[in-house]
Amino acid sequence: MLDIIITRFAPSPTGYLHIGHAYSALLAWRTAKEAGGRFILRIEDIDVGRCKPEFEDAIYEDLAWLGIEWETPVRRQSDHLADYAKALARLDSLGLTYPCFCTRADIRAELWRIDGAPHGNAGPVYPGTCRDLSHQDRGVRVAAGEEHAVRLHMAEAVSQIGAVIWNDLDRGAITGDPMGHGDVVLARKDIPTSYHLAVTIDDALQGVTLVTRGADLVDFTDIHRVLQDLLGLAAPRYHHHMLLTDAEGRRYAKRDRSLTIRALRAAGLTPEEVKGMAGF
């Protein structure tokens, strides 16, 4: 017997939803509805500098206008920082994290210095500048209040869990390449978590069995599978769907203001017309 489908739409309130978001939300909602499962809306608002209350309000309004229904209460990441801190402490107790004091300029300079700097799936890989600092040096700098991020020691993590495998509805079984991402950030200097850590914990705590999200995030699944295995969390299935693009083949973004759901509503389009634009 197959597990019940529990999937989600998890936007960040950093701008108005566009037609590509409408596609993702409608796909997740329809998938859950047709399977007799559950659809969850989550607000990923940990980036306090960019997230705005007016954009969060617009998310609820636009989705309701499209006829999408979701469970309440809605989980807002900024309300659950303690959950991420607990997971980070667990990884630290396993000896898998370290403080990184590098600025972006430091990292760029180091990558420039290294001949043939390593590149991963998402571009240049962090060169590990702070990875080999002594425990004493780390402690002194942290105690002095020096700003730092927290990174995952990926090589040590992979040595503990071995290969990571995940299943995508369109791509089948995939053996990941987490080393291609290097020592990813788990907590930023300005935010006590990261997208990778927060989304992994959220999906587990909310019982998500099918992660529905855009194909632009497919490479990050390697990282999330590593964190799931390290923390003893169940691995969901994944559906990385296509991205809607404009006539020139560019994927829609929040800067495409004329194609936000808010703008289309103001232009007089009906929910059915916007759904049609999104392929529904």
PyRosetta script that sets phi, psi and omega in degrees:
from pyrosetta import init, pose_from_sequence

init()
pose = pose_from_sequence("MLDIIITRFAPSPTGYLHIGHAYSALLAWRTAKEAGGRFILRIEDIDVGRCKPEFEDAIYEDLAWLGIEWETPVRRQSDHLADYAKALARLDSLGLTYPCFCTRADIRAELWRIDGAPHGNAGPVYPGTCRDLSHQDRGVRVAAGEEHAVRLHMAEAVSQIGAVIWNDLDRGAITGDPMGHGDVVLARKDIPTSYHLAVTIDDALQGVTLVTRGADLVDFTDIHRVLQDLLGLAAPRYHHHMLLTDAEGRRYAKRDRSLTIRALRAAGLTPEEVKGMAGF")
pose.set_psi(1, 130.3)
pose.set_omega(1, -178.1)
pose.set_phi(2, -76.6)
pose.set_psi(2, 147.1)
pose.set_omega(2, 176.1)
pose.set_phi(3, -66.7)
pose.set_psi(3, 152.3)
pose.set_omega(3, 176.1)
pose.set_phi(4, -62.5)
pose.set_psi(4, 141.7)
pose.set_omega(4, 178.4)
pose.set_phi(5, -80.4)
pose.set_psi(5, 121.6)
pose.set_omega(5, 173.0)
pose.set_phi(6, -123.9)
pose.set_psi(6, 111.7)
pose.set_omega(6, -177.9)
pose.set_phi(7, -127.9)
pose.set_psi(7, 176.9)
pose.set_omega(7, -171.3)
pose.set_phi(8, -151.1)
pose.set_psi(8, 161.1)
pose.set_omega(8, 168.9)
pose.set_phi(9, -122.6)
pose.set_psi(9, 125.1)
pose.set_omega(9, -169.9)
pose.set_phi(10, -131.4)
pose.set_psi(10, 75.6)
pose.set_omega(10, -179.2)
pose.set_phi(11, -80.7)
pose.set_psi(11, 159.4)
pose.set_omega(11, 172.2)
pose.set_phi(12, -102.6)
pose.set_psi(12, 131.7)
pose.set_omega(12, -178.2)
pose.set_phi(13, -81.2)
pose.set_psi(13, 63.0)
pose.set_omega(13, 179.3)
pose.set_phi(14, -108.6)
pose.set_psi(14, 6.7)
pose.set_omega(14, 179.7)
pose.set_phi(15, 174.4)
pose.set_psi(15, 179.6)
pose.set_omega(15, 179.4)
pose.set_phi(16, -79.5)
pose.set_psi(16, 146.2)
pose.set_omega(16, 177.2)
pose.set_phi(17, -63.7)
pose.set_psi(17, 140.3)
pose.set_omega(17, 177.4)
pose.set_phi(18, -110.7)
pose.set_psi(18, -175.5)
pose.set_omega(18, -173.5)
pose.set_phi(19, -64.5)
pose.set_psi(19, -29.3)
pose.set_omega(19, 175.8)
pose.set_phi(20, -66.9)
pose.set_psi(20, -38.1)
pose.set_omega(20, 174.8)
pose.set_phi(21, -63.8)
pose.set_psi(21, -39.6)
pose.set_omega(21, 179.2)
pose.set_phi(22, -58.9)
pose.set_psi(22, -42.0)
pose.set_omega(22, 178.2)
pose.set_phi(23, -61.1)
pose.set_psi(23, -47.7)
pose.set_omega(23, -177.3)
pose.set_phi(24, -63.4)
pose.set_psi(24, -44.4)
pose.set_omega(24, -179.1)
pose.set_phi(25, -66.3)
pose.set_psi(25, -44.2)
pose.set_omega(25, -179.7)
pose.set_phi(26, -65.6)
pose.set_psi(26, -37.9)
pose.set_omega(26, 179.2)
pose.set_phi(27, -64.3)
pose.set_psi(27, -46.9)
pose.set_omega(27, -179.7)
pose.set_phi(28, -64.2)
pose.set_psi(28, -44.8)
pose.set_omega(28, -179.0)
pose.set_phi(29, -62.9)
pose.set_psi(29, -45.4)
pose.set_omega(29, -179.7)
pose.set_phi(30, -66.2)
pose.set_psi(30, -39.9)
pose.set_omega(30, 179.1)
pose.set_phi(31, -58.7)
pose.set_psi(31, -46.5)
pose.set_omega(31, 179.8)
pose.set_phi(32, -66.9)
pose.set_psi(32, -43.5)
pose.set_omega(32, -176.5)
pose.set_phi(33, -64.0)
pose.set_psi(33, -44.9)
pose.set_omega(33, -177.7)
pose.set_phi(34, -68.6)
pose.set_psi(34, -25.6)
pose.set_omega(34, -179.4)
pose.set_phi(35, -93.9)
pose.set_psi(35, 2.0)
pose.set_omega(35, -176.3)
pose.set_phi(36, 68.2)
pose.set_psi(36, 27.3)
pose.set_omega(36, -177.2)
pose.set_phi(37, -100.1)
pose.set_psi(37, -153.0)
pose.set_omega(37, -175.7)
pose.set_phi(38, -125.1)
pose.set_psi(38, 140.5)
pose.set_omega(38, 177.1)
pose.set_phi(39, -115.7)
pose.set_psi(39, 129.0)
pose.set_omega(39, -177.6)
pose.set_phi(40, -116.9)
pose.set_psi(40, 135.1)
pose.set_omega(40, 170.1)
pose.set_phi(41, -103.3)
pose.set_psi(41, 130.3)
pose.set_omega(41, 178.7)
pose.set_phi(42, -128.7)
pose.set_psi(42, 140.4)
pose.set_omega(42, 178.7)
pose.set_phi(43, -104.1)
pose.set_psi(43, 114.4)
pose.set_omega(43, -177.2)
pose.set_phi(44, -95.9)
pose.set_psi(44, 88.3)
pose.set_omega(44, -169.4)
pose.set_phi(45, -118.4)
pose.set_psi(45, 32.6)
pose.set_omega(45, -178.3)
pose.set_phi(46, -71.0)
pose.set_psi(46, -22.7)
pose.set_omega(46, -179.8)
pose.set_phi(47, -82.7)
pose.set_psi(47, 83.8)
pose.set_omega(47, -172.3)
pose.set_phi(48, -64.5)
pose.set_psi(48, -22.2)
pose.set_omega(48, -179.6)
pose.set_phi(49, -74.1)
pose.set_psi(49, -26.1)
pose.set_omega(49, -175.9)
pose.set_phi(50, -110.4)
pose.set_psi(50, -23.6)
pose.set_omega(50, -177.6)
pose.set_phi(51, -79.5)
pose.set_psi(51, 137.3)
pose.set_omega(51, -176.7)
pose.set_phi(52, -128.4)
pose.set_psi(52, 141.7)
pose.set_omega(52, 178.9)
pose.set_phi(53, -57.5)
pose.set_psi(53, -36.3)
pose.set_omega(53, -178.7)
pose.set_phi(54, -65.5)
pose.set_psi(54, -31.9)
pose.set_omega(54, 177.9)
pose.set_phi(55, -74.3)
pose.set_psi(55, -35.3)
pose.set_omega(55, 176.2)
pose.set_phi(56, -64.7)
pose.set_psi(56, -44.7)
pose.set_omega(56, 177.5)
pose.set_phi(57, -59.2)
pose.set_psi(57, -39.3)
pose.set_omega(57, -179.0)
pose.set_phi(58, -66.8)
pose.set_psi(58, -32.7)
pose.set_omega(58, 177.3)
pose.set_phi(59, -59.2)
pose.set_psi(59, -49.2)
pose.set_omega(59, 179.9)
pose.set_phi(60, -61.9)
pose.set_psi(60, -44.4)
pose.set_omega(60, -177.7)
pose.set_phi(61, -65.0)
pose.set_psi(61, -45.2)
pose.set_omega(61, -176.9)
pose.set_phi(62, -67.8)
pose.set_psi(62, -41.3)
pose.set_omega(62, 180.0)
pose.set_phi(63, -67.1)
pose.set_psi(63, -41.2)
pose.set_omega(63, 177.4)
pose.set_phi(64, -63.5)
pose.set_psi(64, -38.7)
pose.set_omega(64, 178.2)
pose.set_phi(65, -61.2)
pose.set_psi(65, -34.7)
pose.set_omega(65, 177.8)
pose.set_phi(66, -76.1)
pose.set_psi(66, -7.4)
pose.set_omega(66, 179.4)
pose.set_phi(67, 90.7)
pose.set_psi(67, 11.9)
pose.set_omega(67, -179.5)
pose.set_phi(68, -84.0)
pose.set_psi(68, 135.8)
pose.set_omega(68, 177.8)
pose.set_phi(69, -116.6)
pose.set_psi(69, 146.4)
pose.set_omega(69, -178.1)
pose.set_phi(70, -141.5)
pose.set_psi(70, 164.8)
pose.set_omega(70, 179.2)
pose.set_phi(71, -77.9)
pose.set_psi(71, 151.8)
pose.set_omega(71, 174.8)
pose.set_phi(72, -124.6)
pose.set_psi(72, 154.2)
pose.set_omega(72, 0.2)
pose.set_phi(73, -74.3)
pose.set_psi(73, 156.3)
pose.set_omega(73, 177.8)
pose.set_phi(74, -82.9)
pose.set_psi(74, 132.7)
pose.set_omega(74, 177.7)
pose.set_phi(75, -78.3)
pose.set_psi(75, 125.0)
pose.set_omega(75, 175.6)
pose.set_phi(76, -111.2)
pose.set_psi(76, 124.2)
pose.set_omega(76, -173.5)
pose.set_phi(77, -58.5)
pose.set_psi(77, -36.1)
pose.set_omega(77, -177.1)
pose.set_phi(78, -64.3)
pose.set_psi(78, -16.7)
pose.set_omega(78, 178.4)
pose.set_phi(79, -88.2)
pose.set_psi(79, -2.1)
pose.set_omega(79, -171.1)
pose.set_phi(80, -132.1)
pose.set_psi(80, 34.9)
pose.set_omega(80, -179.3)
pose.set_phi(81, -61.8)
pose.set_psi(81, -28.2)
pose.set_omega(81, 179.5)
pose.set_phi(82, -63.9)
pose.set_psi(82, -32.6)
pose.set_omega(82, 177.8)
pose.set_phi(83, -63.8)
pose.set_psi(83, -41.0)
pose.set_omega(83, -179.4)
pose.set_phi(84, -72.5)
pose.set_psi(84, -36.4)
pose.set_omega(84, 177.9)
pose.set_phi(85, -62.9)
pose.set_psi(85, -38.6)
pose.set_omega(85, 179.0)
pose.set_phi(86, -64.2)
pose.set_psi(86, -43.5)
pose.set_omega(86, 178.9)
pose.set_phi(87, -66.0)
pose.set_psi(87, -39.7)
pose.set_omega(87, 179.6)
pose.set_phi(88, -64.7)
pose.set_psi(88, -39.6)
pose.set_omega(88, 178.3)
pose.set_phi(89, -64.0)
pose.set_psi(89, -37.5)
pose.set_omega(89, 178.0)
pose.set_phi(90, -63.7)
pose.set_psi(90, -43.8)
pose.set_omega(90, 179.1)
pose.set_phi(91, -66.3)
pose.set_psi(91, -36.5)
pose.set_omega(91, 177.6)
pose.set_phi(92, -65.3)
pose.set_psi(92, -38.9)
pose.set_omega(92, 179.8)
pose.set_phi(93, -65.4)
pose.set_psi(93, -22.6)
pose.set_omega(93, 177.3)
pose.set_phi(94, -86.9)
pose.set_psi(94, 0.8)
pose.set_omega(94, 179.8)
pose.set_phi(95, 73.4)
pose.set_psi(95, 30.6)
pose.set_omega(95, -172.2)
pose.set_phi(96, -111.0)
pose.set_psi(96, 3.2)
pose.set_omega(96, -180.0)
pose.set_phi(97, -125.8)
pose.set_psi(97, 161.1)
pose.set_omega(97, 174.6)
pose.set_phi(98, -154.0)
pose.set_psi(98, 150.5)
pose.set_omega(98, 178.2)
pose.set_phi(99, -75.1)
pose.set_psi(99, 140.3)
pose.set_omega(99, 178.1)
pose.set_phi(100, -119.7)
pose.set_psi(100, 118.6)
pose.set_omega(100, -175.8)
pose.set_phi(101, -96.2)
pose.set_psi(101, 0.6)
pose.set_omega(101, -175.8)
pose.set_phi(102, -68.2)
pose.set_psi(102, 141.7)
pose.set_omega(102, 168.5)
pose.set_phi(103, -89.7)
pose.set_psi(103, 169.3)
pose.set_omega(103, 176.8)
pose.set_phi(104, -61.3)
pose.set_psi(104, -36.0)
pose.set_omega(104, 178.1)
pose.set_phi(105, -65.0)
pose.set_psi(105, -38.9)
pose.set_omega(105, 177.9)
pose.set_phi(106, -60.9)
pose.set_psi(106, -44.5)
pose.set_omega(106, -177.5)
pose.set_phi(107, -66.5)
pose.set_psi(107, -43.5)
pose.set_omega(107, 177.8)
pose.set_phi(108, -60.1)
pose.set_psi(108, -42.3)
pose.set_omega(108, -179.3)
pose.set_phi(109, -64.9)
pose.set_psi(109, -40.1)
pose.set_omega(109, -179.9)
pose.set_phi(110, -68.0)
pose.set_psi(110, -41.3)
pose.set_omega(110, 178.0)
pose.set_phi(111, -63.9)
pose.set_psi(111, -36.8)
pose.set_omega(111, 177.9)
pose.set_phi(112, -66.6)
pose.set_psi(112, -36.4)
pose.set_omega(112, -178.0)
pose.set_phi(113, -70.1)
pose.set_psi(113, -35.6)
pose.set_omega(113, -177.1)
pose.set_phi(114, -76.7)
pose.set_psi(114, 125.8)
pose.set_omega(114, 177.8)
pose.set_phi(115, -74.0)
pose.set_psi(115, 120.5)
pose.set_omega(115, -179.8)
pose.set_phi(116, 70.5)
pose.set_psi(116, 49.0)
pose.set_omega(116, -178.9)
pose.set_phi(117, -54.1)
pose.set_psi(117, 137.9)
pose.set_omega(117, -177.4)
pose.set_phi(118, -63.3)
pose.set_psi(118, 140.9)
pose.set_omega(118, 176.8)
pose.set_phi(119, -121.1)
pose.set_psi(119, 140.6)
pose.set_omega(119, 177.9)
pose.set_phi(120, -115.9)
pose.set_psi(120, -160.3)
pose.set_omega(120, -177.1)
pose.set_phi(121, -65.3)
pose.set_psi(121, -28.8)
pose.set_omega(121, -176.0)
pose.set_phi(122, -110.5)
pose.set_psi(122, 20.3)
pose.set_omega(122, 179.2)
pose.set_phi(123, 111.3)
pose.set_psi(123, -157.9)
pose.set_omega(123, -178.2)
pose.set_phi(124, -58.2)
pose.set_psi(124, 139.1)
pose.set_omega(124, -179.4)
pose.set_phi(125, -93.8)
pose.set_psi(125, 138.1)
pose.set_omega(125, 178.4)
pose.set_phi(126, -52.6)
pose.set_psi(126, 128.5)
pose.set_omega(126, -172.2)
pose.set_phi(127, -77.3)
pose.set_psi(127, 0.0)
pose.set_omega(127, 176.0)
pose.set_phi(128, 81.4)
pose.set_psi(128, 26.1)
pose.set_omega(128, -175.4)
pose.set_phi(129, -53.9)
pose.set_psi(129, -43.8)
pose.set_omega(129, -176.1)
pose.set_phi(130, -93.9)
pose.set_psi(130, -3.2)
pose.set_omega(130, -174.3)
pose.set_phi(131, -64.1)
pose.set_psi(131, -35.1)
pose.set_omega(131, -174.1)
pose.set_phi(132, -100.5)
pose.set_psi(132, 13.5)
pose.set_omega(132, 173.6)
pose.set_phi(133, -63.6)
pose.set_psi(133, 146.8)
pose.set_omega(133, 178.7)
pose.set_phi(134, -69.6)
pose.set_psi(134, 156.5)
pose.set_omega(134, 177.5)
pose.set_phi(135, -59.8)
pose.set_psi(135, -36.4)
pose.set_omega(135, 179.6)
pose.set_phi(136, -65.2)
pose.set_psi(136, -45.3)
pose.set_omega(136, 179.5)
pose.set_phi(137, -61.8)
pose.set_psi(137, -44.5)
pose.set_omega(137, 178.7)
pose.set_phi(138, -59.4)
pose.set_psi(138, -47.3)
pose.set_omega(138, -176.9)
pose.set_phi(139, -61.7)
pose.set_psi(139, -41.8)
pose.set_omega(139, -179.2)
pose.set_phi(140, -63.6)
pose.set_psi(140, -44.2)
pose.set_omega(140, -176.3)
pose.set_phi(141, -70.6)
pose.set_psi(141, -39.0)
pose.set_omega(141, 177.2)
pose.set_phi(142, -65.7)
pose.set_psi(142, -44.2)
pose.set_omega(142, -179.4)
pose.set_phi(143, -63.3)
pose.set_psi(143, -29.6)
pose.set_omega(143, 179.6)
pose.set_phi(144, -78.4)
pose.set_psi(144, -2.8)
pose.set_omega(144, 177.9)
pose.set_phi(145, 83.8)
pose.set_psi(145, 17.4)
pose.set_omega(145, 179.5)
pose.set_phi(146, -68.5)
pose.set_psi(146, 130.3)
pose.set_omega(146, -179.0)
pose.set_phi(147, -61.3)
pose.set_psi(147, 139.5)
pose.set_omega(147, -179.7)
pose.set_phi(148, -156.3)
pose.set_psi(148, 152.1)
pose.set_omega(148, 169.5)
pose.set_phi(149, -94.3)
pose.set_psi(149, 173.6)
pose.set_omega(149, 174.2)
pose.set_phi(150, -120.9)
pose.set_psi(150, 126.8)
pose.set_omega(150, -178.4)
pose.set_phi(151, -113.5)
pose.set_psi(151, 154.8)
pose.set_omega(151, 174.9)
pose.set_phi(152, -90.1)
pose.set_psi(152, 129.1)
pose.set_omega(152, 175.0)
pose.set_phi(153, -77.4)
pose.set_psi(153, 92.9)
pose.set_omega(153, -170.0)
pose.set_phi(154, -64.7)
pose.set_psi(154, -40.7)
pose.set_omega(154, -179.1)
pose.set_phi(155, -62.0)
pose.set_psi(155, -41.8)
pose.set_omega(155, 178.9)
pose.set_phi(156, -68.0)
pose.set_psi(156, -38.1)
pose.set_omega(156, 178.6)
pose.set_phi(157, -61.8)
pose.set_psi(157, -47.4)
pose.set_omega(157, -179.0)
pose.set_phi(158, -64.7)
pose.set_psi(158, -34.5)
pose.set_omega(158, 179.3)
pose.set_phi(159, -65.7)
pose.set_psi(159, -26.9)
pose.set_omega(159, -179.7)
pose.set_phi(160, -82.6)
pose.set_psi(160, -33.1)
pose.set_omega(160, -173.1)
pose.set_phi(161, -109.3)
pose.set_psi(161, -16.9)
pose.set_omega(161, -178.1)
pose.set_phi(162, 77.8)
pose.set_psi(162, -154.0)
pose.set_omega(162, -176.2)
pose.set_phi(163, -67.5)
pose.set_psi(163, 147.1)
pose.set_omega(163, 174.6)
pose.set_phi(164, -112.5)
pose.set_psi(164, 131.2)
pose.set_omega(164, -178.5)
pose.set_phi(165, -126.7)
pose.set_psi(165, 140.0)
pose.set_omega(165, 177.3)
pose.set_phi(166, -143.1)
pose.set_psi(166, 160.5)
pose.set_omega(166, -174.9)
pose.set_phi(167, -116.8)
pose.set_psi(167, 128.9)
pose.set_omega(167, 177.9)
pose.set_phi(168, -115.1)
pose.set_psi(168, 138.0)
pose.set_omega(168, -176.2)
pose.set_phi(169, -59.4)
pose.set_psi(169, -35.2)
pose.set_omega(169, -178.5)
pose.set_phi(170, -92.5)
pose.set_psi(170, -30.0)
pose.set_omega(170, -171.5)
pose.set_phi(171, -103.0)
pose.set_psi(171, -12.5)
pose.set_omega(171, -179.0)
pose.set_phi(172, 79.7)
pose.set_psi(172, -156.2)
pose.set_omega(172, -178.7)
pose.set_phi(173, -75.4)
pose.set_psi(173, 132.3)
pose.set_omega(173, -177.2)
pose.set_phi(174, -128.2)
pose.set_psi(174, 130.1)
pose.set_omega(174, 172.5)
pose.set_phi(175, -92.1)
pose.set_psi(175, 119.5)
pose.set_omega(175, -173.0)
pose.set_phi(176, -76.3)
pose.set_psi(176, 168.3)
pose.set_omega(176, 176.8)
pose.set_phi(177, -128.9)
pose.set_psi(177, 68.2)
pose.set_omega(177, -176.2)
pose.set_phi(178, -62.0)
pose.set_psi(178, -29.6)
pose.set_omega(178, 179.3)
pose.set_phi(179, -62.8)
pose.set_psi(179, -22.5)
pose.set_omega(179, 178.1)
pose.set_phi(180, -67.8)
pose.set_psi(180, -11.1)
pose.set_omega(180, 178.8)
pose.set_phi(181, -99.3)
pose.set_psi(181, -12.2)
pose.set_omega(181, -178.5)
pose.set_phi(182, 68.9)
pose.set_psi(182, -160.7)
pose.set_omega(182, -177.8)
pose.set_phi(183, -83.1)
pose.set_psi(183, 89.0)
pose.set_omega(183, -174.6)
pose.set_phi(184, -70.5)
pose.set_psi(184, 156.6)
pose.set_omega(184, 178.3)
pose.set_phi(185, -79.0)
pose.set_psi(185, 130.7)
pose.set_omega(185, 176.1)
pose.set_phi(186, -105.1)
pose.set_psi(186, -22.5)
pose.set_omega(186, 174.9)
pose.set_phi(187, -146.2)
pose.set_psi(187, 127.7)
pose.set_omega(187, -178.4)
pose.set_phi(188, -81.6)
pose.set_psi(188, 167.6)
pose.set_omega(188, 178.2)
pose.set_phi(189, -64.9)
pose.set_psi(189, -35.3)
pose.set_omega(189, -175.5)
pose.set_phi(190, -100.3)
pose.set_psi(190, -10.1)
pose.set_omega(190, -177.6)
pose.set_phi(191, -136.8)
pose.set_psi(191, 129.1)
pose.set_omega(191, -174.7)
pose.set_phi(192, -78.1)
pose.set_psi(192, 31.4)
pose.set_omega(192, 173.7)
pose.set_phi(193, -162.0)
pose.set_psi(193, -172.5)
pose.set_omega(193, 175.6)
pose.set_phi(194, -142.6)
pose.set_psi(194, 169.6)
pose.set_omega(194, 176.5)
pose.set_phi(195, -55.2)
pose.set_psi(195, -46.6)
pose.set_omega(195, -175.1)
pose.set_phi(196, -60.5)
pose.set_psi(196, -47.3)
pose.set_omega(196, -178.2)
pose.set_phi(197, -70.4)
pose.set_psi(197, -45.7)
pose.set_omega(197, -175.7)
pose.set_phi(198, -63.5)
pose.set_psi(198, -45.0)
pose.set_omega(198, -176.9)
pose.set_phi(199, -67.3)
pose.set_psi(199, -34.5)
pose.set_omega(199, 178.7)
pose.set_phi(200, -66.1)
pose.set_psi(200, -46.1)
pose.set_omega(200, 179.7)
pose.set_phi(201, -66.8)
pose.set_psi(201, -43.5)
pose.set_omega(201, -179.2)
pose.set_phi(202, -58.9)
pose.set_psi(202, -48.7)
pose.set_omega(202, -178.2)
pose.set_phi(203, -60.1)
pose.set_psi(203, -39.1)
pose.set_omega(203, -179.5)
pose.set_phi(204, -68.8)
pose.set_psi(204, -47.5)
pose.set_omega(204, -177.7)
pose.set_phi(205, -66.3)
pose.set_psi(205, -28.8)
pose.set_omega(205, 179.9)
pose.set_phi(206, -91.5)
pose.set_psi(206, 2.1)
pose.set_omega(206, 176.1)
pose.set_phi(207, 69.5)
pose.set_psi(207, 26.7)
pose.set_omega(207, -178.3)
pose.set_phi(208, -64.8)
pose.set_psi(208, 127.2)
pose.set_omega(208, 179.3)
pose.set_phi(209, -105.7)
pose.set_psi(209, -16.0)
pose.set_omega(209, 178.3)
pose.set_phi(210, -139.0)
pose.set_psi(210, 111.6)
pose.set_omega(210, 178.0)
pose.set_phi(211, -86.0)
pose.set_psi(211, 114.4)
pose.set_omega(211, 178.3)
pose.set_phi(212, -105.2)
pose.set_psi(212, 119.1)
pose.set_omega(212, -179.8)
pose.set_phi(213, -161.0)
pose.set_psi(213, 171.2)
pose.set_omega(213, -174.7)
pose.set_phi(214, -71.2)
pose.set_psi(214, 157.5)
pose.set_omega(214, -179.0)
pose.set_phi(215, -65.4)
pose.set_psi(215, -16.4)
pose.set_omega(215, 177.6)
pose.set_phi(216, -68.7)
pose.set_psi(216, -13.2)
pose.set_omega(216, -179.0)
pose.set_phi(217, -105.0)
pose.set_psi(217, 4.8)
pose.set_omega(217, -173.1)
pose.set_phi(218, -61.1)
pose.set_psi(218, -39.1)
pose.set_omega(218, -177.3)
pose.set_phi(219, -66.1)
pose.set_psi(219, -28.8)
pose.set_omega(219, -178.7)
pose.set_phi(220, -70.1)
pose.set_psi(220, -14.9)
pose.set_omega(220, -178.4)
pose.set_phi(221, -61.1)
pose.set_psi(221, -31.5)
pose.set_omega(221, 176.1)
pose.set_phi(222, -55.5)
pose.set_psi(222, -45.1)
pose.set_omega(222, -178.9)
pose.set_phi(223, -64.6)
pose.set_psi(223, -44.2)
pose.set_omega(223, -177.2)
pose.set_phi(224, -66.9)
pose.set_psi(224, -35.0)
pose.set_omega(224, 177.2)
pose.set_phi(225, -68.2)
pose.set_psi(225, -36.6)
pose.set_omega(225, 176.1)
pose.set_phi(226, -61.0)
pose.set_psi(226, -48.0)
pose.set_omega(226, -178.9)
pose.set_phi(227, -63.6)
pose.set_psi(227, -39.1)
pose.set_omega(227, 177.8)
pose.set_phi(228, -60.7)
pose.set_psi(228, -46.3)
pose.set_omega(228, -178.8)
pose.set_phi(229, -66.9)
pose.set_psi(229, -40.6)
pose.set_omega(229, -179.8)
pose.set_phi(230, -63.9)
pose.set_psi(230, -36.3)
pose.set_omega(230, -175.6)
pose.set_phi(231, -96.3)
pose.set_psi(231, 3.2)
pose.set_omega(231, 178.2)
pose.set_phi(232, 68.9)
pose.set_psi(232, 34.5)
pose.set_omega(232, -178.6)
pose.set_phi(233, -98.6)
pose.set_psi(233, 148.4)
pose.set_omega(233, 178.7)
pose.set_phi(234, -66.6)
pose.set_psi(234, 142.8)
pose.set_omega(234, 178.8)
pose.set_phi(235, -93.4)
pose.set_psi(235, 120.8)
pose.set_omega(235, 176.5)
pose.set_phi(236, -78.1)
pose.set_psi(236, 172.7)
pose.set_omega(236, 166.6)
pose.set_phi(237, -85.5)
pose.set_psi(237, 166.1)
pose.set_omega(237, -176.9)
pose.set_phi(238, -129.7)
pose.set_psi(238, 148.1)
pose.set_omega(238, 170.1)
pose.set_phi(239, -134.7)
pose.set_psi(239, 100.1)
pose.set_omega(239, 177.0)
pose.set_phi(240, -93.1)
pose.set_psi(240, 101.4)
pose.set_omega(240, -172.4)
pose.set_phi(241, -84.0)
pose.set_psi(241, 166.0)
pose.set_omega(241, 178.5)
pose.set_phi(242, -62.6)
pose.set_psi(242, 160.5)
pose.set_omega(242, 176.9)
pose.set_phi(243, -105.9)
pose.set_psi(243, 132.9)
pose.set_omega(243, 176.0)
pose.set_phi(244, -70.8)
pose.set_psi(244, 141.7)
pose.set_omega(244, -178.6)
pose.set_phi(245, -130.7)
pose.set_psi(245, 160.2)
pose.set_omega(245, 178.3)
pose.set_phi(246, -83.3)
pose.set_psi(246, -173.9)
pose.set_omega(246, -175.9)
pose.set_phi(247, -62.9)
pose.set_psi(247, -22.0)
pose.set_omega(247, -179.9)
pose.set_phi(248, -97.8)
pose.set_psi(248, 7.6)
pose.set_omega(248, 176.7)
pose.set_phi(249, 84.2)
pose.set_psi(249, 9.2)
pose.set_omega(249, 178.8)
pose.set_phi(250, -90.6)
pose.set_psi(250, 133.7)
pose.set_omega(250, -179.2)
pose.set_phi(251, -71.4)
pose.set_psi(251, 147.1)
pose.set_omega(251, -178.2)
pose.set_phi(252, -66.5)
pose.set_psi(252, 147.3)
pose.set_omega(252, 179.0)
pose.set_phi(253, -140.3)
pose.set_psi(253, 170.2)
pose.set_omega(253, -177.4)
pose.set_phi(254, -65.9)
pose.set_psi(254, -15.9)
pose.set_omega(254, 177.2)
pose.set_phi(255, -75.2)
pose.set_psi(255, -13.7)
pose.set_omega(255, 178.6)
pose.set_phi(256, -81.3)
pose.set_psi(256, 73.7)
pose.set_omega(256, -170.0)
pose.set_phi(257, -64.6)
pose.set_psi(257, -29.5)
pose.set_omega(257, -179.0)
pose.set_phi(258, -70.3)
pose.set_psi(258, -16.5)
pose.set_omega(258, -179.0)
pose.set_phi(259, -112.2)
pose.set_psi(259, 19.0)
pose.set_omega(259, 170.7)
pose.set_phi(260, -74.2)
pose.set_psi(260, 152.6)
pose.set_omega(260, 178.3)
pose.set_phi(261, -59.8)
pose.set_psi(261, -36.9)
pose.set_omega(261, 179.4)
pose.set_phi(262, -60.9)
pose.set_psi(262, -44.5)
pose.set_omega(262, -179.4)
pose.set_phi(263, -68.8)
pose.set_psi(263, -39.2)
pose.set_omega(263, 179.6)
pose.set_phi(264, -65.9)
pose.set_psi(264, -37.5)
pose.set_omega(264, 175.5)
pose.set_phi(265, -63.3)
pose.set_psi(265, -44.8)
pose.set_omega(265, -178.9)
pose.set_phi(266, -64.6)
pose.set_psi(266, -28.3)
pose.set_omega(266, 179.7)
pose.set_phi(267, -78.2)
pose.set_psi(267, -3.8)
pose.set_omega(267, 175.9)
pose.set_phi(268, 96.8)
pose.set_psi(268, 5.9)
pose.set_omega(268, 178.4)
pose.set_phi(269, -70.8)
pose.set_psi(269, 150.0)
pose.set_omega(269, 177.5)
pose.set_phi(270, -90.0)
pose.set_psi(270, 162.7)
pose.set_omega(270, 175.5)
pose.set_phi(271, -55.2)
pose.set_psi(271, -38.6)
pose.set_omega(271, -178.9)
pose.set_phi(272, -67.0)
pose.set_psi(272, -36.0)
pose.set_omega(272, 178.8)
pose.set_phi(273, -68.1)
pose.set_psi(273, -40.8)
pose.set_omega(273, 178.3)
pose.set_phi(274, -67.6)
pose.set_psi(274, -39.7)
pose.set_omega(274, 175.4)
pose.set_phi(275, -59.8)
pose.set_psi(275, -39.5)
pose.set_omega(275, 177.5)
pose.set_phi(276, -63.2)
pose.set_psi(276, -39.1)
pose.set_omega(276, 177.0)
pose.set_phi(277, -61.9)
pose.set_psi(277, -32.8)
pose.set_omega(277, -179.1)
pose.set_phi(278, -86.3)
pose.set_psi(278, -1.1)
pose.set_omega(278, 177.7)
pose.set_phi(279, 92.9)
pose.set_psi(279, 18.8)
pose.set_omega(279, -179.5)
pose.set_phi(280, -120.4)
pose.dump_pdb("model.pdb")
